[in-house]
Amino acid sequence: MEACGCTDQGRVRLSNQDAFFVDAEAGICILSDGMGGACCGEVASAVAVDSLRELLLPLQRAADAAAILPAADLPRPCGSSTYTCLAGPDAQPLQDAFLQANVRVHAESLRQPRCRGMGATASVVLLHRGHWLAANVGDSPIYLFRDRCVVPMHTTHSLEAELLRTGEPVDPEDMARARHLLTRAMGVERQVTADHCQMPARAGDIVCLCSDGLSNKVTPEEIMAICLNFPLRMACENLIMLANARGGEDNVTVIVCRLGMVQDDQKRGVIPFIGRVLRRLVGVSSGAALSLRQATAGPLCRSGARIHG
């Protein structure tokens, strides 16, 4: 698996409350978004990422020697045509990791008076025994791109999503207010339940995790198009550039991982062309790709490293 993650402050926020961790060798990606720009959001996201990393890395390394899980051994689908609910031995360690990470974030919020009520989203993808395992709390999405189709591997825990799932008519103004209200977050309460899914992995799969600073500005289909046509780091930087060009009101973090190598000789002609189209779309010159950020350093990116930002 190849993987790269980038984070950027955006054009409006005074700090970056997102955090991420990427370890391509261990097959693990983690992303967290501090809740709603609230006080200590950067603390909540950092504790969530550090805790999940500490808890899940041993699980992944122990699984390296384990046999590939046959597709026939997957649990029965849970009403979804796209993914399978987790069950059996692979499910519980992942759920336990979220529970323990939530306890740590909650305890930190009680330990520091200024951090009372803090919270964060958390999204995790593991390449585990030949399968993608995904779990999330909050509204940071996880997408699988396969056969040029977008397959969501997350459940959005926002009031807006809950209202949409009811199918009842809702006033547009109420819906707009509900968009940013989370129904689940790490650390707000003593316990939290993550939603999970599992799919057999295939060569050529691309998985993307992102904060809502990206998903609120760029459609899943646009994200897929950029991920399909650029090397991983360029894809991450271009997605951040596009979100910032469309307003950049929030922090923007994206992780892209790919299973199997891309045929570079097939991409040499299309990448410069797509790059020119993208730059025209966002209205910036080729030299401005990294200058849209308030800070001068550009996005913080890490490729397959055991580092979070």
C-alpha positions as CSV (number, residue, x, y, z in Angstrom):
1,M,0.0,0.0,0.0
2,E,1.1,3.5,-0.8
3,A,-0.2,6.4,1.3
4,C,0.2,10.1,1.7
5,G,-1.5,12.6,4.0
6,C,-1.5,16.5,3.9
7,T,-3.0,19.1,6.2
8,D,-3.5,22.8,5.8
9,Q,-4.8,25.6,8.0
10,G,-7.0,27.0,5.3
11,R,-7.5,30.7,4.5
12,V,-9.7,31.8,7.5
13,R,-8.9,29.8,10.6
14,L,-6.2,31.1,12.9
15,S,-5.0,27.5,13.8
16,N,-5.2,24.0,12.5
17,Q,-7.3,21.7,14.7
18,D,-7.0,18.7,12.4
19,A,-4.6,15.8,13.0
20,F,-3.6,12.7,11.0
21,F,-1.3,9.7,11.0
22,V,-0.1,7.6,8.1
23,D,1.9,4.3,8.1
24,A,1.7,2.7,4.7
25,E,4.0,-0.2,5.8
26,A,1.6,-1.1,8.7
27,G,-1.5,-0.4,6.5
28,I,-3.0,2.2,8.8
29,C,-4.5,5.7,8.2
30,I,-6.1,7.9,10.9
31,L,-7.7,11.3,10.6
32,S,-9.3,13.5,13.2
33,D,-11.0,17.0,13.1
34,G,-11.3,19.1,16.2
35,M,-14.9,19.8,16.8
36,G,-16.4,22.9,15.3
37,G,-13.5,25.2,15.9
38,A,-14.3,25.0,19.6
39,C,-11.8,25.5,22.4
40,C,-9.1,22.8,22.5
41,G,-10.2,21.2,19.3
42,E,-6.5,20.7,18.4
43,V,-6.0,18.9,21.8
44,A,-9.0,16.6,21.2
45,S,-7.9,15.6,17.7
46,A,-4.2,15.1,18.7
47,V,-5.2,12.8,21.7
48,A,-7.6,10.9,19.5
49,V,-5.0,10.3,16.8
50,D,-2.2,9.4,19.2
51,S,-4.5,7.0,21.1
52,L,-5.8,5.2,18.1
53,R,-2.2,5.0,16.7
54,E,-0.9,3.5,19.9
55,L,-3.8,1.0,20.1
56,L,-4.0,-0.1,16.5
57,L,-0.4,-0.3,15.4
58,P,0.2,-3.5,17.5
59,L,-3.0,-5.0,16.1
60,Q,-1.8,-4.3,12.5
61,R,1.7,-5.7,13.1
62,A,0.4,-8.8,14.7
63,A,-1.9,-9.4,11.7
64,D,1.1,-9.3,9.3
65,A,1.7,-13.0,9.8
66,A,-2.0,-13.9,10.0
67,A,-3.6,-15.7,7.1
68,I,-5.6,-13.7,4.6
69,L,-9.2,-13.8,5.6
70,P,-11.2,-15.6,2.8
71,A,-14.1,-13.6,1.4
72,A,-16.4,-16.5,2.2
73,D,-15.7,-16.0,5.9
74,L,-17.1,-12.4,5.9
75,P,-20.2,-11.9,7.9
76,R,-23.5,-11.4,6.1
77,P,-24.3,-8.0,4.7
78,C,-26.2,-5.6,7.0
79,G,-28.7,-4.1,4.6
80,S,-26.0,-2.4,2.4
81,S,-25.1,-3.3,-1.1
82,T,-21.7,-1.7,-0.8
83,Y,-20.1,-3.0,2.4
84,T,-20.4,-5.7,5.1
85,C,-20.8,-5.1,8.8
86,L,-17.9,-6.1,10.9
87,A,-18.2,-9.2,13.0
88,G,-16.0,-11.9,14.5
89,P,-12.4,-11.5,15.5
90,D,-11.6,-8.4,13.3
91,A,-14.4,-6.3,14.7
92,Q,-13.8,-6.2,18.5
93,P,-10.2,-4.9,18.6
94,L,-11.2,-2.0,16.3
95,Q,-14.2,-1.2,18.4
96,D,-12.2,-1.5,21.6
97,A,-9.6,1.0,20.2
98,F,-12.3,3.6,19.6
99,L,-13.7,3.0,23.1
100,Q,-10.4,3.4,24.8
101,A,-9.4,6.4,22.7
102,N,-12.7,8.1,23.5
103,V,-12.0,7.5,27.3
104,R,-8.6,9.2,26.9
105,V,-10.1,12.3,25.1
106,H,-12.9,12.6,27.7
107,A,-10.4,12.2,30.6
108,E,-8.2,15.0,29.1
109,S,-11.2,17.3,28.8
110,L,-11.9,16.8,32.5
111,R,-8.3,17.2,33.5
112,Q,-8.0,20.6,31.9
113,P,-10.7,23.1,32.8
114,R,-10.2,25.1,29.6
115,C,-10.9,22.0,27.6
116,R,-14.2,21.0,29.1
117,G,-16.6,19.8,26.4
118,M,-13.9,19.4,23.7
119,G,-14.4,16.7,21.1
120,A,-13.2,15.5,17.7
121,T,-14.2,13.3,14.8
122,A,-12.2,10.2,14.1
123,S,-11.9,8.1,10.9
124,V,-9.7,5.0,10.5
125,V,-8.8,2.8,7.6
126,L,-6.8,-0.4,8.0
127,L,-5.5,-2.7,5.3
128,H,-6.1,-5.8,7.4
129,R,-5.7,-9.5,6.3
130,G,-6.5,-8.7,2.7
131,H,-9.5,-6.4,3.5
132,W,-10.2,-2.7,4.0
133,L,-11.5,-2.1,7.5
134,A,-13.0,1.3,8.1
135,A,-14.5,2.9,11.2
136,N,-15.6,6.4,12.0
137,V,-17.2,8.7,14.6
138,G,-18.3,12.1,13.4
139,D,-18.5,13.6,9.9
140,S,-15.0,13.0,8.4
141,P,-15.8,10.9,5.4
142,I,-14.1,7.8,4.0
143,Y,-14.4,7.0,0.3
144,L,-13.3,3.9,-1.6
145,F,-12.8,4.6,-5.3
146,R,-13.1,1.4,-7.4
147,D,-13.9,0.9,-11.1
148,R,-14.4,4.7,-11.3
149,C,-17.2,4.5,-8.8
150,V,-17.4,6.2,-5.3
151,V,-18.2,3.7,-2.5
152,P,-18.7,5.5,0.9
153,M,-17.2,3.5,3.8
154,H,-18.5,5.7,6.6
155,T,-21.6,6.9,8.3
156,T,-22.1,10.6,8.8
157,H,-22.9,11.4,12.4
158,S,-24.4,14.9,12.0
159,L,-27.9,16.2,12.7
160,E,-28.3,17.0,9.0
161,A,-27.6,13.4,8.0
162,E,-30.0,12.1,10.7
163,L,-32.7,14.4,9.3
164,L,-32.1,13.2,5.8
165,R,-32.3,9.6,6.9
166,T,-35.8,10.1,8.2
167,G,-37.1,11.2,4.8
168,E,-39.3,13.8,6.4
169,P,-39.4,17.3,4.9
170,V,-37.2,19.8,6.7
171,D,-37.0,23.6,6.5
172,P,-33.9,24.6,4.4
173,E,-32.7,27.0,7.1
174,D,-33.0,24.3,9.8
175,M,-31.2,21.9,7.5
176,A,-28.4,24.4,7.0
177,R,-28.0,24.9,10.8
178,A,-28.0,21.1,11.3
179,R,-25.1,20.5,8.9
180,H,-22.4,21.4,11.4
181,L,-24.0,19.8,14.5
182,L,-22.4,16.4,15.3
183,T,-24.5,13.6,16.9
184,R,-21.4,11.7,17.8
185,A,-17.9,12.8,18.6
186,M,-14.8,11.5,20.4
187,G,-14.5,12.6,24.0
188,V,-17.8,14.5,24.5
189,E,-19.3,11.6,26.5
190,R,-17.8,8.7,28.4
191,Q,-18.8,6.2,25.8
192,V,-19.1,6.4,22.0
193,T,-19.9,3.8,19.3
194,A,-18.0,3.8,16.0
195,D,-19.7,2.6,12.8
196,H,-17.6,0.0,10.9
197,C,-17.5,-1.6,7.5
198,Q,-15.3,-4.1,5.7
199,M,-14.6,-4.9,2.1
200,P,-12.2,-7.3,0.4
201,A,-9.3,-5.2,-1.0
202,R,-8.4,-5.2,-4.7
203,A,-5.4,-4.0,-6.6
204,G,-6.0,-0.6,-7.9
205,D,-8.3,0.4,-5.0
206,I,-7.9,4.0,-3.8
207,V,-9.2,5.0,-0.4
208,C,-9.5,8.7,0.7
209,L,-10.1,10.0,4.2
210,C,-10.7,13.7,4.7
211,S,-12.0,16.4,7.0
212,D,-15.1,18.3,6.2
213,G,-12.9,21.3,5.2
214,L,-12.5,19.3,2.0
215,S,-15.8,17.4,1.7
216,N,-17.8,20.6,2.1
217,K,-16.0,22.2,-0.8
218,V,-15.2,19.3,-3.2
219,T,-17.5,16.6,-4.3
220,P,-16.6,12.9,-4.0
221,E,-16.6,12.6,-7.8
222,E,-14.1,15.5,-8.0
223,I,-12.0,14.0,-5.3
224,M,-12.0,10.7,-7.2
225,A,-11.0,12.4,-10.5
226,I,-8.0,14.0,-8.9
227,C,-6.9,10.9,-7.1
228,L,-7.1,8.8,-10.3
229,N,-5.0,11.3,-12.3
230,F,-2.2,12.4,-10.0
231,P,0.5,10.8,-7.9
232,L,-0.6,10.6,-4.2
233,R,1.2,13.7,-2.9
234,M,0.2,15.8,-5.9
235,A,-3.4,14.6,-5.4
236,C,-3.4,15.7,-1.8
237,E,-1.9,19.1,-2.5
238,N,-4.3,19.7,-5.4
239,L,-7.3,18.8,-3.3
240,I,-6.2,21.2,-0.6
241,M,-5.6,23.9,-3.3
242,L,-9.1,23.4,-4.7
243,A,-10.8,23.6,-1.3
244,N,-8.9,26.8,-0.4
245,A,-9.7,28.3,-3.8
246,R,-13.4,27.7,-3.1
247,G,-13.2,29.7,0.2
248,G,-10.9,27.7,2.6
249,E,-13.0,28.6,5.6
250,D,-12.0,25.5,7.5
251,N,-8.9,23.5,8.1
252,V,-8.3,20.9,5.3
253,T,-6.8,17.5,5.8
254,V,-6.7,14.6,3.3
255,I,-5.2,11.1,3.3
256,V,-5.0,9.1,0.0
257,C,-3.9,5.5,-0.1
258,R,-3.6,3.2,-3.1
259,L,-3.3,-0.5,-3.3
260,G,-1.0,-1.6,-6.1
261,M,1.2,0.5,-8.4
262,V,-0.1,2.9,-11.0
263,Q,1.2,2.5,-14.5
264,D,3.2,5.7,-14.8
265,D,3.7,5.4,-18.5
266,Q,0.0,5.6,-19.0
267,K,-0.2,8.8,-16.8
268,R,2.6,10.9,-18.3
269,G,0.5,12.5,-20.9
270,V,-2.6,13.0,-18.9
271,I,-1.1,14.5,-15.7
272,P,0.1,17.8,-17.2
273,F,-3.2,18.2,-19.1
274,I,-5.3,17.6,-16.0
275,G,-3.0,19.9,-14.0
276,R,-3.6,22.7,-16.5
277,V,-7.4,22.1,-16.4
278,L,-7.3,22.1,-12.5
279,R,-5.4,25.4,-12.4
280,R,-7.8,27.0,-14.8
281,L,-10.7,25.7,-12.7
282,V,-9.6,27.2,-9.4
283,G,-8.2,30.4,-11.1
284,V,-4.6,30.3,-9.8
285,S,-1.3,30.1,-11.6
286,S,0.9,27.0,-11.5
287,G,3.3,28.8,-9.0
288,A,0.5,29.6,-6.6
289,A,-0.5,26.0,-5.7
290,L,1.0,26.2,-2.2
291,S,0.5,30.0,-1.6
292,L,-3.2,29.9,-0.9
293,R,-2.6,29.1,2.8
294,Q,-2.5,31.9,5.3
295,A,0.9,30.7,6.6
296,T,3.8,30.7,4.1
297,A,5.0,27.2,4.5
298,G,2.3,25.4,2.5
299,P,0.6,22.2,3.5
300,L,2.2,19.8,5.8
301,C,2.5,16.4,4.0
302,R,3.8,13.1,5.0
303,S,4.1,10.0,2.7
304,G,3.9,6.6,4.5
305,A,5.7,8.0,7.6
306,R,4.8,7.4,11.2
307,I,4.1,11.1,11.7
308,H,0.9,13.1,12.4
309,G,0.4,16.7,11.8
